[in-house]
Amino acid sequence: DGAEDVDAQLEPIYTDVAAFVTGWLAPRSERLPAWCDSWWLHPLALTRLRALWESWEVANAEGGAAMSKWLIYDYDHHVTKLTTKGGPFYECHNGQHRTGANTINLVPDGEKLPPEPI
Protein backbone atom coordinates (compact mmCIF):
# COMPACT_ATOMS: atom_id res chain seq x y z
CA ASP A 1 0.00 0.00 0.00
CA GLY A 2 1.37 3.44 -0.95
CA ALA A 3 0.23 5.14 2.27
CA GLU A 4 2.06 2.57 4.38
CA ASP A 5 5.25 3.21 2.37
CA VAL A 6 4.95 6.96 3.03
CA ASP A 7 4.35 6.37 6.76
CA ALA A 8 7.39 4.10 6.98
CA GLN A 9 9.67 6.65 5.28
CA LEU A 10 8.19 9.77 6.88
CA GLU A 11 10.75 12.23 8.22
CA PRO A 12 8.52 14.67 10.11
CA ILE A 13 8.75 18.40 9.48
CA TYR A 14 7.54 19.15 13.01
CA THR A 15 8.94 17.23 15.98
CA ASP A 16 5.75 17.19 18.05
CA VAL A 17 2.24 18.58 18.25
CA ALA A 18 3.40 21.77 20.00
CA ALA A 19 5.88 22.53 17.21
CA PHE A 20 3.14 21.93 14.61
CA VAL A 21 0.59 24.14 16.37
CA THR A 22 3.03 27.00 16.99
CA GLY A 23 4.86 26.67 13.66
CA TRP A 24 2.04 25.95 11.23
CA LEU A 25 -1.49 25.98 12.65
CA ALA A 26 -1.62 28.97 15.02
CA PRO A 27 -0.10 31.43 12.52
CA ARG A 28 -2.85 30.47 10.06
CA SER A 29 -5.66 30.63 12.63
CA GLU A 30 -6.04 34.38 13.11
CA ARG A 31 -9.43 34.37 11.41
CA LEU A 32 -10.96 31.51 13.38
CA PRO A 33 -14.06 32.33 15.43
CA ALA A 34 -12.30 31.06 18.57
CA TRP A 35 -8.80 30.01 19.50
CA CYS A 36 -7.33 29.26 22.90
CA ASP A 37 -3.82 30.48 23.65
CA SER A 38 -3.70 27.66 26.23
CA TRP A 39 -4.84 25.02 23.73
CA TRP A 40 -2.89 22.22 25.43
CA LEU A 41 -5.11 22.57 28.53
CA HIS A 42 -8.07 21.15 26.61
CA PRO A 43 -7.68 17.34 26.45
CA LEU A 44 -10.07 16.88 23.50
CA ALA A 45 -8.42 19.73 21.61
CA LEU A 46 -5.01 18.19 22.23
CA THR A 47 -6.23 14.89 20.79
CA ARG A 48 -7.67 16.60 17.69
CA LEU A 49 -4.56 18.75 17.22
CA ARG A 50 -2.31 15.70 17.47
CA ALA A 51 -4.45 13.98 14.82
CA LEU A 52 -4.17 17.07 12.61
CA TRP A 53 -0.39 17.17 13.01
CA GLU A 54 0.11 13.48 12.25
CA SER A 55 -2.19 13.55 9.21
CA TRP A 56 -0.56 16.80 8.00
CA GLU A 57 2.85 15.13 8.07
CA VAL A 58 1.54 12.29 5.88
CA ALA A 59 -0.20 14.66 3.44
CA ASN A 60 2.88 16.85 3.24
CA ALA A 61 5.08 13.84 2.47
CA GLU A 62 2.66 12.50 -0.15
CA GLY A 63 2.47 15.80 -2.01
CA GLY A 64 0.20 16.38 -4.97
CA ALA A 65 -3.48 16.56 -4.09
CA ALA A 66 -2.92 15.07 -0.62
CA MET A 67 -2.72 18.50 1.05
CA SER A 68 -5.96 19.60 -0.58
CA LYS A 69 -7.67 16.47 0.75
CA TRP A 70 -6.12 17.11 4.18
CA LEU A 71 -7.54 20.64 4.22
CA ILE A 72 -11.02 19.44 3.28
CA TYR A 73 -11.29 16.25 5.33
CA ASP A 74 -8.97 16.87 8.29
CA TYR A 75 -8.36 20.58 8.86
CA ASP A 76 -11.86 21.82 8.07
CA HIS A 77 -13.47 19.05 10.12
CA HIS A 78 -11.31 19.29 13.24
CA VAL A 79 -11.04 23.09 13.33
CA THR A 80 -14.82 23.33 13.05
CA LYS A 81 -15.21 20.88 15.94
CA LEU A 82 -12.68 22.85 18.03
CA THR A 83 -14.25 26.26 17.47
CA THR A 84 -17.96 25.61 17.08
CA LYS A 85 -20.49 26.33 19.84
CA GLY A 86 -19.89 23.70 22.49
CA GLY A 87 -16.38 22.94 21.19
CA PRO A 88 -13.30 23.18 23.41
CA PHE A 89 -12.31 26.66 22.19
CA TYR A 90 -15.79 28.15 21.86
CA GLU A 91 -15.53 30.64 24.73
CA CYS A 92 -11.75 31.02 24.55
CA HIS A 93 -10.71 34.17 22.75
CA ASN A 94 -8.86 37.44 23.31
CA GLY A 95 -6.40 35.64 25.57
CA GLN A 96 -9.13 34.15 27.77
CA HIS A 97 -8.98 30.45 28.62
CA ARG A 98 -12.14 28.56 29.57
CA THR A 99 -12.67 24.91 30.33
CA GLY A 100 -15.88 23.05 30.96
CA ALA A 101 -16.88 22.03 34.48
CA ASN A 102 -15.96 18.40 33.74
CA THR A 103 -12.66 19.09 31.97
CA ILE A 104 -9.67 17.30 33.42
CA ASN A 105 -6.51 19.25 32.63
CA LEU A 106 -3.66 16.83 32.28
CA VAL A 107 -0.75 16.46 29.94
CA PRO A 108 -0.08 12.94 28.64
CA ASP A 109 3.21 11.37 29.70
CA GLY A 110 6.09 12.39 27.48
CA GLU A 111 4.17 15.24 25.84
CA LYS A 112 6.28 18.34 25.19
CA LEU A 113 3.97 21.29 25.62
CA PRO A 114 4.53 24.96 26.36
CA PRO A 115 4.56 25.82 30.08
CA GLU A 116 2.51 28.96 29.48
CA PRO A 117 0.39 30.52 26.73
CA ILE A 118 2.03 31.08 23.37
QUIZIVEN-V790864 format. One record per residue. PHI is phi as a letter, one per 30 degrees, with the letter a starting at -180 (none if undefined). PSI is psi in whole degrees, 0 to 359 (none if undefined). Layout:
phi,psi
PHI,PSI
PHI,PSI
This chain:
phi,psi
none,135
d,322
d,322
d,322
d,318
d,315
e,318
d,329
c,2
d,119
c,105
d,145
d,318
c,138
d,336
a,177
d,324
d,318
d,321
d,313
d,314
d,329
c,332
b,305
d,307
e,317
d,340
c,10
c,17
d,341
c,7
d,150
d,337
a,142
a,141
c,123
d,340
c,47
e,327
d,350
d,1
c,104
e,317
d,320
d,318
d,319
d,314
d,320
d,324
d,318
d,319
d,315
d,310
d,319
d,329
d,318
e,318
d,313
d,319
d,319
d,324
d,324
i,196
h,225
d,358
e,321
d,323
d,315
d,320
d,316
d,316
d,310
c,334
c,296
e,303
e,318
d,306
d,321
d,322
d,315
d,325
d,325
c,351
d,164
e,127
j,350
d,166
e,326
c,3
e,312
c,9
c,116
a,165
h,39
i,2
c,135
c,132
b,135
b,157
d,163
d,331
c,8
d,133
c,116
c,105
b,151
c,126
e,148
e,136
i,358
d,130
c,105
b,155
d,143
d,342
b,170
e,147
d,none
